[in-house]
């Protein structure tokens, strides 16, 4: 009878079941810490009380301008206060926030605005010329609001009003349009385009709420962290740290442009204790400040391709406390991390380095991780050798791809989100990505991990960035080709020097047969766009599969 008894008189109601949303973090920060520093941007600073008022003004103004629940409102800006405020003000108007990569070309921006059905666009004046060109490509361009950030370089205004005037027209006491269902969308994030045209990833209020709390608990962020915005806020909403730092009532320190000098200056000036960054930023720090020792530890989350051991060791020596994590836009952040185990600090540096590059295990607030056969879903053994696809399951996984049901079904088939990453499981259950499925090179029937070759090439003292792709070969089918971006001011090695360097450290069949020195094409989050390199190398995948990228 107990089950039947528990089924009576214990219903959901407004008192015990409120839709989950990260929007409530703002009210709480302003209530508990009204005078605490919330935002710093150059010489500008605002408290949580002031920031809350501005966000609610923005929401009110958008509603007054006719924005309806479920409308898409786009923002194209670097890491500025306006971009941060949009993460609260836009969804408080009942709208869906679409933060756009400001490094895209006009065609890419136009595609997102059109496909995302943008009803209003807010744009930083630095990028007004690019946006103006994008708007000309649209049959029905949205109205534009200029963001005239005080640290932006000169730029022509193209909007019908400016951001500060828009806020001035809003009501600071506007209560907001809160979600009636936590499964309603809060954000539309387009994938970074490492494999071609982007897809629109729809994130829910529920998923971003849980990811925000996951980030706080998994990283064990202290009370009132001082967080530096090196990670673009447009990238999966800054892995949800836009909301997570707010939940912790910390301080958002904005950074328009990321450079080693800017990062180190901000650390010293603002006592920064946390930031997130792609390995490209780690390489930047290691290359320009190798002799600097930080006055205190600064915690860093790095994700993307596995950080080269040489780069990782260099930044660790500087005093950065680096944790390697794995994330993807489709899960709203980084729910997998290389949790450092007791006793690992006693290992030799080379052993520590081999452990640090693993993606690791799922967070406590994320429900499932599996490495298995993509077709049968049979898990791989924990032998550190048998490869399978990395698959995820949890409450932060996307609602789906916007206006792309077929892609959604493929990505979420049989109860798992398919990441497209090839990985192995080690004996302790830690996952390690060995490649993207598209990046495995099959040479003479042997599988070659591009990541393994890249890690060796990164060990050469002249190499800043390296990327390995397949190139056609009459005898072997395909062989490795490496693209190298050199450090500034170094003597350029020859192609043969790089190949010989690899042959001393790798099985010969894994070594690159061709070396191309050039600046590597990257997304705004530091990911190398290998599909462009495959085109240049003439790989079979680029020739036959380009149309299917997305």
N, C-alpha and C positions, 0 to 999 in steps of 0.2 A: 504493500500500500504506500510505501514511502515515495515512490516515483509519482504516484497519483496525487499524493498530498502536496509534494513540492510543485505540482503543476497548477495549484489553485492559489489565487490571491497574491501571486508574486510576479505581476505583470510589469512590463516596462512602462514608465511614465516620464513626464518632464522632470520630475525630481531626481530620478535615478538613471536616466539615459539621455545624455546630451551628445549631439554629433561631434565627433572629434575633429578639431581644426587647429592649426598652429596660430591662428589669428588671435586667440586669447592670450598668447604669450606677451603681446604688446601691452594690453591693459594691465596685466599683472606686474610687468616691469615698471610701468609708470606709477602704479599704485604703491608698490613696495619700495621703489627707489626713484622717486620723482626727480631728485636733484643729482643723481649719479650721471656721470658722463656716458652718453649713449653712442654718439657718433663724432668722429674726428675726421676732418678732411682739410689738410693743409693747416691754415690758421683758423679754420672754422670749427666750432664745437657746439654740440647741442646735448641737452639732458634728455632723459627718458620722458619727462613730462612734455617737453617741447616736441620731441619726435612723435609721440602719440597724437598730439594735436595736429601736426602736419599730415600724418597719415589719414586721420579722420576728415580733415579738410579735403584731401585729395579724393577720398571716396565720395564725399558729398558733392564735390564739383563734377565728378564723372557722372553721377546719377542725374544731376541738374542738366548736364549736356545730353542726356538721353540714353546713356549706357544702360542696357537691360541685363537682367540676370542671364548668365551664359554667354554674353558677348565676349569676344576676344579683344583685349587691349594690349598693344605691343609696346615694348620699350627697347630702344637701342641706345645703349650708353655703356661706358666703362664703369668701373667700380666707384660710384659716386653716391652721395646721400639720396639723390633722386631715385637711383636704381634700387637702393635699399627700401626707401619709403614705398615704392611701387609694389614691393612684395607683400605689403599690408594694405595699402590704399586701394589697389586694383581689386583684390578679392573681397575687401570690405564693401565694395560697390556691387558685389554679386557677380563680378566679371571674372574671366579667366586670364591670368597673366601670361603673356608670351614675351619672354626676355630673349632678344635676338643678338646673335654673335655680331659685334660691330666690325669684325674684320672681313666679313663677307663682301663679295662684289655685288654690284647692283642687281645682277640676274638672280643671285642667291637670296638677296633680301626680298626682291619682288616675288620670288616663288613662295617664300614663307608668308608674306603679307597676303598674297592671294589664296594660297592653300589654307591658311589659318583663318581666313575670313575676318581679317582685322577691321575693327570698327573705329579705332582711334590709335594713333601712333605718337609716342613721345620720343624725341630724338635729341641727343646731345649735339650741340652746334658744330663740334669737330667733324662730325660725319654727315653734315647737312648736304654737301655736294653729292656724296655717294647715294644718300637716300633720295635726293631730288631726281637722280638718274633712274633709280629703282621705281619711283612713283610714275615716271613716264611710261613704264612698261605695263602698267596696270590699266584695265578698262575703267575701274571704279576705285581710284586711290582714296584711302581713308583721310580724314582730317588730321592735321599734324599740330603738335604742341612742341615748341622749342625748349630744350633744357639748356639754359645758359649758365653752365657751371663756371664758377669763378676761376678755376684752374685750367679751363679748356683753352686751347689756342683759338685765335680768331676764326670765325666761321660765319657764313651768311645765314640769317634766319629765314626759314622757309615755312614756318607755321602761321596759323591764324591767331595764335596767342602764345605766351610763354608760360613756363611751368610755375613760376612764382605768382604770376597773375591768376593762373588757374587755381592755385591753392588759396589765394586771397579771396576768391569768390565762394569758397566752400565754407561749410558750417563746422566749427571745431566740436560742436556738441552732437553731430550726427552720430546716431547709434550704430549705423552700419547694417548691411544686409548679410546676415549670418546664414550659413548653410542649413537647410532643413534636413539634409541627408549627408552624412559624411562621405558617401560615395560620389558626391558631386565633384566635378573637376575644379582644381585650383590653379593649375598651370599647364601650359602647352609648351613643351621643350623639344626643339628640333635637334636630331642627332648631329654630331659634329662633322659628319661627312668624310670620315677616313676611308670609306668604301664607295663614295659617290654621292648621289642626291640624298638629302636628309629625309627622315621620317618624323612625323609629329607625335611625340610621346606625351600622352595625357596622364597627368598625376592627379590624385585625389586629395581632398582635405585629410582623409583618414591616413593615407600613405605618407604624406609629408609630415603630419603630426607625429607619427610613430618613428619616422626616420630622424626627425629633429631630436627626439628623446633618445633614440638609439645612439646618435652621435655624441650626446652628452655623457651617456652611461658607458659606451664602449671605449671612449677616449678618456673617461674619467676627468672631464673638464672641471676645474675648480669653480668656486663662486666668483663671479665677476671677472671672467677671463678677459684679457686684452688681446683681441684677435685682429690680425693683419690680413686685409683682403688682397692676397696675391692670386688666389683662385678666382677666375671670372664668375661673377654672380649669375651670368647668363648660362653657365654650365650646370645643368640640373639644379638650378636655383642655389648655386654655390654649395652643392651637396647637402642642401637644406641648412647650412650654417647661417643663412640669412635669418632663419627662424630659431635655430638652436642657440646661437649666441644671445638672442633676445630672451629666450626662455631662461637662460642663465644670468640675465640682467648684466651682461658683460659690456664691453666697449668695442664697437665696430670702428676700426681704423681703415679708412678708404685709401686706395692707391690706384691712381689713374693708369700709371705705367709701371710695369715690373722690370726692375733692373737690380743687379746685385747691390749697387750703391744705394738705391732707394730702399731696399729691404733692410739693409744693415743700418741705415740712418734711422728708419722708423723703429727698429728694435731698440736702439739706444735712446731715441727721443721719447718714445711712448711706453717704454718698458713692456714691449710685446712679449707674450709668453706662448702664443699659439698661432700657427698659420698652416694652410694647406697648399700643396704645390705639385705640379707634374715634375717628372724627373728632369725635364729641360731646365726648370728653375734651379734644381739642385746642381745641375752641371754648371749653370751660370755662376752660382755662388762658389762652387769649388774652383772654377777656373779663374775668377777675378780676385779672390780673397783667401788664397791658400794659407797665408801666414797669420790670419786673424783668429784670435781666440775669444769667444763670447764671454762677457762678464758673468753670465748666468745661462743655465740651460733654456733653450727655446724648443718647444715641442712642435714637431712637423708631421703631418700626414702626407704621404706621397702615394700617388696612384697613377696608373697608366701602364706603360710597358715596364717590366722589371728594371729598377735603377741599376745601372752598371756598378759593379763592385768597387771600381776605382773611384767613382763619384761618391758612392755611399760612404766609403771609408774616409774620404776627404772631408765631407761635411760633418761626419761624426767627430772627427778630430778637431773641428772648429768649435764644437760644443752643442751642435744641434742634436736633439733627441728624436731620431727619425723612426717612424712606424710605417711600415709598408702595408697598404690596404688595397682592396679591390672594390671597384664600383663601376657602375654603368648607368647611363641616363635612365634606362628602363626600370631601375630599382630606386631611383631618386637619391642615390648617394653611395656610400661605401659600407655595406653591411658585412664585409668579410675582411679580416685583418690578421696579420702575423703577430699573434699575442706572444710576447716575450716570456719564456719560461724560466722558472727558478733554476739557477745553475748555468744558464747559457752565458752569463757574463764571465764565467771562469774558463770558457773555451778559447782556443786560439783565434786570433782575428780572422783567419781564412775560414774557419768553421763558422764563426759568427756571421760572416758575410754570406756564406752559402745559405744560412738559415733566414737571414733578413729578407732575401729576395723572394721568399715564398709568400703566396697570397694569404695562406693560413686557414682560419676557421671562421664559421659564422658568428655573428654577435648574438648575445643572449636574447635580444629583442627581434631576431630574425629566425624564421622557422625552419628553413631547409637548404642544404647544399649537397649536391651529389656530383660525382664525376662518373660518367657511365657511357655506355654505347648509345649513340644518338638515335638508333632505330629500335633496339630492344629494351633500352633503359636498364640493362644489366650493369650493376656497379663494377668499377674496375677494382682489382685487388690493391691493397695498400703496399705496393712494392716500389714506389718511386720511379717506376719505369713504364708500366702499361698506361697508354694514353686513352683518354676519352673526352667527351665534351663536358665542360663545366655548366651545370644547371642549377637554377635557384628557385626557391619557393618561399613566399612570405608576404606579409601584409603591406610591405612598401613597394611591391611590384606594381608596375603601371596598370592603369585601367585598360590600355590598349593603344594602338596607333590611330591617330585621327583620320577618319575617312579612308581607312585601309583595313577592312575586315579580314581580307585574305592574309595579309602580313601578320595581323594580330593572332589569327588561328595558328599560323606556323610557329610564331614565337612562343605561344603558350600551350603548345600541343601536349596532351597527356599529363596535364597537371604540373608541368615544369616550364620555367622560362629558359629558353635556349640562348645562352650568351654568345655562341659561336667561337668560344675560346677552347683551345685544346689544352688539357691539363693532366697531371698525374697526382696520385695521392701517396703521401709518404706514410711510413709506419705509424707515426703519431696522429695520423688523420689530417695533417695539414695539406691543403691543395697547393699546387704550384703550376702556374700557366707556363706551358712550353711554347705556345704559339697561338696565333689566330688560325682558324681552320683554313682561311685563304692563304696563309703565309707558310704553311708546311711545304717544303721543297722536296719533290720526289725525284731523286737522281739515280738512274740505273736500278730502280726498284727499292732504293734505300731512302727512308725518311730523314730529312735534315731539318733541324729546328733553326729557324732564322734567329730566334732569341739567343740560342747558344753561340752562334757565330758572332752575333752583334756584341755579346758580352766579351768575347775574346778581342774583337777589334777595338772596343772601348778601352782595353788595357794599354793600347799604344799611346805614348805620351803626347802625341800631336793631335789625337782625335778628340773632338768635342762631342759630335753626334755621329752615329752610324746606323744605317738601315740596310737590311739584306732582303733581297727579293730574288725570285727565280728569273733566269733568262734561258731562252731556248738553246738546246745543244743537240747536234745531229746524232751524236753517239749515245749520250746519257739521257736524252729527253729534255732535261733541264738541269742547270747548275746554278750555284749561288753567284749573285752579283751584289757587290756592296757599294753603297753610296756613302760618302764621308764628308762631313763638314768639319773643317779644321779649326783648332783654337787660334785665336788672334795672335799674330806676332811670331808664330812658330815657323821653323824651316819645313817646307812641305816635303813629306816623304814621297818616294816614287811608288808606282803601282806595285812593282816587284817587291819593294820593302814591306808593304802591307801583306802581300801574299806570303812572303817568307815568314813574317811575324806570325801569321796564322798557322802555317805548316809546322811551326815549332810547338804549337799548343793544341792542335786539333788533328783528328784523323784527316788524311789528305783529301778524301772524297768530300769532306765537309767544307773545305777551304774555298774562298771566292776565286772564281776564274777571271773576274773582271772587277776593276776598282774605278769608280767615278768620283772625282772630287767636285763638290758643288754645295751650295746652300740648300738645305733640305726643306721641302714644302711642309708646313705644319698647320694644324688647326690652331685656333686661338687658345686652346687648352694645352698646347704643347705636344699633341699627338702628331706623329709623322704620317703624312698622307701617302701611304704606300701604294694606293691605286694609281697615283700619278707616277711614282717610280716604276711600277710595273709597266705602265705605258711606255716609259722611256727605255726600259730594258727590253721591251718587246716580249714580255712573258706570255705564255699561252693563256693563262688565266685572264690577262688584260685583253687579249685579242678576242677570246670567245665569251667572256663573262661580263664585259663592261656594261652591257645593256641591263644586266640583272642586278647591278649594284644598287644598294639603297638601304 
